[in-house]
Amino acid sequence: MQNSFQIPPEQSEAAVREIEAAIDSWFVETMHHSPVSRATDIFNHVRVAVDVLKARLAALLQEQ
């Protein structure tokens, strides 16, 4: 489903950076010093998943 409004590229890029920073902040608050952080394979898997999520959200914003 396509929205009928357009976000200027500079605002889209700023929004992507803001969302990525918020996700990274959440990751640090949630995962560091948790049991997940002590299991390297699990931590790395979750980190990759978070990076994929950030990329998908950035792509969605850039489609606007």
N, C-alpha and C positions, 0 to 999 in steps of 0.2 A: 504494500500500500504506500503510495507516494503522497507526501504532504504537498499542499498547494503553495507553500511559502518557500522562499529561498534564504538561506543564511549566507551572508557574504563570506568569502573564503577566509579572510583574516579573523572573523568572529568564530568560524568553524574551527580553525587551527587553535585559537585561544581556548575554546571550549574543550577540545581534545586534550590539550595540555592540563587544563584544570581537572578534568575527569581522571586522567592518568595519575595526577598528583594525589587526588582523593583516594583512588584505588591503592596506590602505593602506601599511603598513610594508613589506610585500613589494614593492609597486609601486615605492616610492621606492628600495629597495635594488637592485631588478632593472632598472628602466627608466631612472632618472636616471643621467646620465653614460654611457649606452650609445648605440650608433649609432641606436637607435630615438628617443632624445630629441632627436636632431639633425634628424629628419625630422618636421616639425610635423604633417602630415596623418596619418602613421602613428601618431605618439604620441597624437594626439587620438582616433583610432579605437580604439586599445588602451585609453585612459582611459575611453571610453564603454563599451567591452566590460566592463571591470572594474567599473564602476558598475552595469551590468546584472547581472553575476554577484552582486554584493553584494545587490541587490534580490531576486534569486531565492533566495539563501540565507536572507535575512531572512523571505521568505514561507514557505519550508519550515519554518523554526523556529517561526513563529507558528501554523502548522497543527497543531503538536504538542499 
